Each structure stands twice: as C-alpha cells, then as structure tokens.
Amino acid sequence: MAPISLCDGSSSSSDANNPLTSTPTQSLLPLVEQIRQAVMQEESADRNPNAHFQLLGLIDDLKRAVESPTETLLRLIYQPPQNAALRTVMDMGIFPLLMEHSKGLSASELAEHTGAERALIVRLMRLMASLGLCMNPTPEFYRANAKTAALTQPIGRDGIPCIYDLTLATLTKLPAYFHEHAYTTPKEYSTSPMNYAVGMGQFEWLAAHKPRQTRFNSYMASRRQGKPEWFEIYPVERLTTSTTTTSPLKQTPEAVFIVDVGGNQGHDLLKFQERYPPDQIPGRRVLQDLPKVVKWDVGRGIEAMGCSFLEEQMVKGARIYYFRAIFHDWPDSTCQTILSRTVAAMEPGYSRVLIMDMVLPDTNVPLLQASLDIQMMSIGAGVERSERQWRALLGQAGLEVTGIWNRHPGMESVIEATRVA
Ligand SMILES: C[S@@+](CC[C@H](N)C(=O)[O-])C[C@H]1O[C@@H](n2cnc3c(N)ncnc32)[C@H](O)[C@@H]1O
C-alpha cells in the first residue's frame, strides 16, 4: 500500500472552486516583477526610505494575493497568542541569554538558566522561531538573529512589555465598550475605553508605577531609531531667515528658540542641540513635561520645566512650540485646550507651531498607522488624523497650516502653523 502523504501540495477540483480556499486565478507574475525591481533598488546605492517602504508594501500585497481567504483569517485569528507568548519570553529573559551565547543554547540549557520547565521553553520558542525572532536550526536548539538583538535593545526590551501591559486589558474589553456606547467614538479622555476597562487613562496608569513610566520613557526615546528627525524633514532655515511673512530671529539672551511641549525626557531636544548648537542657532531651548516625567538634569544647556500643557503656557513668544506625538494622544476637545494655551503665548508674525505626528492618507492607510489610530482611541480617546482633520483642528484654534513636510510615508510628518491674527 502506498504511504499516505499528509501534505502533497495537490488540491482537488472542489478545492479549486471553493472561494474560501482557492488562491487567485490572475497571474502573480506582474507583482513578482515589481518586487524584483524594488529589491534591485533596495540593494543598490539608490536605497531610500520611500523605496524600502514600497518594497514592504509589495511583499504584503503578494502575501495577501497568494493566501486563500481561509489562510488570511487563520493568520488573524491566532495573532493574540503570539503577542502573549512573546511577552512571556521577554519576562523569562531568554533573548538576552541567546545574545550572550552566540553559538546558541538548547532548550535544556535555557531551562537551567531561567529555571523554567524545558517543555514550556520548547513550546514558546517554536513560536518565537516561527515569528522570525530567533533561529531554530536543529530540534530544541536556538540561536540569536538580528531581530533577537533588537529585542534586547530599548525599543524591544521596553517597548514590547510597555505597550502590551498598557493596552491589553483595554483591548480585551473594546468590543463591549463599543457595544455599550452605541458604536460611537470616545469624545473625552475621561470616557475612553481605557477608563472603562481599568478606571484610568494612559498617563495616570503610567504615573501610578515608576517601572511602567521608566519603560515608557525608554520606549519613547528609542522607537524612531534610524528614522529622520524633525529638523531633517523640515527646512530649518524657515526659522532662522526672515521672510516677508516672518520677522527676524531674536538674538537677545532671554529669547527662546524652541519649547518642546510634552518632550518627555528631552531626547528630541538633545538631538536638535547636537545638530544645531546655540552658536549656530541662537536662543534658549526649553523642555516641558509633567513634573513627574520631565528630566530635570537633561544637560547641554537645555532648561527643564515641569508643567501641564492643559494650563497656561508660561513661555511667551518662543520661535517654535514643538509638539511631537502629543495631539494623537487626545480627542479634539483636549487638543483645543492645548492649542488655545499655545496660541495665547505665541507672538503673531514671529512664533510658529511645529507638530510632528502622522498625517494619514485618505486611502490605503499603512497598517501601522491604522493600528496606532485604534491604539490611541483605546487608551485616551486619541486620534491619528488626516490632512483634512489637521487643517480643521488647527483652523478652529485660530491657526493656519503653512506647510506639511514628509520624507517617509510610514512615519510622522511635520506640520507648520502660524497664528491667523
Ligand atoms: C506620546 S508621549 C510623546 C513624548 C515625546 N514628545 C516624543 O515624541 O517622544 C506624550 C508625552 O506627553 C506628556 N504629557 C501627558 N500629559 C501631559 C500634560 N498634561 N502636560 C504636559 N505633558 C504631558 C507625557 O508625559 C509624555 O511624555
């Protein structure tokens, strides 16, 4: 009797006609050709962030085109255990161990190092290897790869537990929240899904435990590694040269060049200070955040202020009020409060608002941006906004958008706005 093959790759004629399991009938070759060309660019001296982003999009298109509908659904259905297993492996400290032992470690050795049961390690690590987070060259043996290394750096080490712990309890209750709220978006921070699920919003939850806040701060500082800074996207000479619409930059010792509002521990200001020290662009540099969050001794001549952007802006007439990843945390009503405090402090014809945040396209929003929008809505009634939404929000606050710059379609844009009167 011939041996039974469990996976012989053939499909019956009934499978081919089943819309749930059939793969596309149109040729995939034009898509593969596009990918081939994009790969050639990726490997050439012409490599750039846009081409890289496009290549990733084409690979996603190909995967979706090849997957049958059933395969797509199964991939989505089993996403939650992947995140939970990864969070557990992070707690067990397995990735740093793999980095320390460059030749690799067996499941038994990992059990010895961690005190965990070997059988559990085998089950968790087979998923980690399937996700591409380490290598599994022989049975029950694991070796680090480049993704393992990233998991031991602040972006992975702090980002994964930070966002998992911050979000998961809320996401579990998200469907119930919307059911109870007649399927309407939250309009206030105090009535966000996170408030419904855990009784507080993201910033109170972070402030309640120092280790959470420390992880969050570390993740904030590390999450844009390798991506352009605002001053590499935005033409800084707009602030340093006078034009018909802007008065010259003030040179007096008390003049403030930039206030980084909600600047966390000052990572953006430090990079700006390094690129444009005060002998190149004069003016004080001020870091503002909540008193428990702000880094008081940020150094390099940066002045720290512990304050709330919901209260009066105490620094008047600065050249720039810079907000990075601030407005996406909040619903329109709170954004209007923050903007009104800022507009009141701005000097007409001199001060500008610079916002670094996502500007969503009207169609084909990248997966990361669409996911972030749901994340922000969940933990604080926040919103990722389209250009139309930004113009409406800023216009309502008495600001006119005077430019939007972007160098990377998957990343934040820089929006410049001035006071209308
Ligand atoms: C998403 S983080 C962005 C941090 C930083 N701008 C960046 O892009 O890395 C939001 C920041 O807003 C700060 N924040 C929240 N509420 C605030 C308030 N009422 N006043 C000032 N800062 C606040 C948080 O502490 C946090 O550092």
The ligand as an SDF file (V2000), in Angstrom:
LIG
                    3D

 27 29  0  0  0  0  0  0  0  0999 V2000
    3.4370   60.0090   23.3970 C   0  0  0  0  0  0  0  0  0  0  0  0
    4.4670   60.8410   24.5170 S   0  0  0  0  0  0  0  0  0  0  0  0
    5.4570   61.8140   23.4080 C   0  0  0  0  0  0  0  0  0  0  0  0
    6.7710   62.2010   24.0070 C   0  0  0  0  0  0  0  0  0  0  0  0
    7.7120   62.9310   23.0530 C   0  0  0  0  0  0  0  0  0  0  0  0
    7.1680   64.1820   22.5890 N   0  0  0  0  0  0  0  0  0  0  0  0
    8.0520   62.0290   21.8920 C   0  0  0  0  0  0  0  0  0  0  0  0
    7.5220   62.1910   20.8030 O   0  0  0  0  0  0  0  0  0  0  0  0
    8.8530   61.1180   22.0910 O   0  0  0  0  0  0  0  0  0  0  0  0
    3.3920   62.0440   25.2490 C   0  0  0  0  0  0  0  0  0  0  0  0
    4.0660   62.8980   26.3070 C   0  0  0  0  0  0  0  0  0  0  0  0
    3.0970   63.8330   26.7890 O   0  0  0  0  0  0  0  0  0  0  0  0
    3.3090   64.0010   28.1700 C   0  0  0  0  0  0  0  0  0  0  0  0
    2.0960   64.5520   28.8080 N   0  0  0  0  0  0  0  0  0  0  0  0
    0.9180   63.9280   29.0500 C   0  0  0  0  0  0  0  0  0  0  0  0
    0.0520   64.7710   29.6280 N   0  0  0  0  0  0  0  0  0  0  0  0
    0.6920   65.9490   29.7570 C   0  0  0  0  0  0  0  0  0  0  0  0
    0.3060   67.2290   30.2730 C   0  0  0  0  0  0  0  0  0  0  0  0
   -0.9220   67.4430   30.7680 N   0  0  0  0  0  0  0  0  0  0  0  0
    1.2070   68.2270   30.2260 N   0  0  0  0  0  0  0  0  0  0  0  0
    2.4670   68.0260   29.7270 C   0  0  0  0  0  0  0  0  0  0  0  0
    2.8800   66.8390   29.2170 N   0  0  0  0  0  0  0  0  0  0  0  0
    2.0000   65.8150   29.2340 C   0  0  0  0  0  0  0  0  0  0  0  0
    3.6470   62.5900   28.6310 C   0  0  0  0  0  0  0  0  0  0  0  0
    4.2520   62.5720   29.9020 O   0  0  0  0  0  0  0  0  0  0  0  0
    4.5530   62.1250   27.5070 C   0  0  0  0  0  0  0  0  0  0  0  0
    5.8960   62.4090   27.7610 O   0  0  0  0  0  0  0  0  0  0  0  0
  1  2  1  0
  2  3  1  0
  2 10  1  0
  3  4  1  0
  4  5  1  0
  5  6  1  0
  5  7  1  0
  7  8  2  0
  7  9  1  0
 10 11  1  0
 11 12  1  0
 11 26  1  0
 12 13  1  0
 13 14  1  0
 13 24  1  0
 14 15  1  0
 14 23  1  0
 15 16  2  0
 16 17  1  0
 17 18  1  0
 17 23  2  0
 18 19  1  0
 18 20  2  0
 20 21  1  0
 21 22  2  0
 22 23  1  0
 24 25  1  0
 24 26  1  0
 26 27  1  0
M  CHG  2   2   1   9  -1
M  END
$$$$
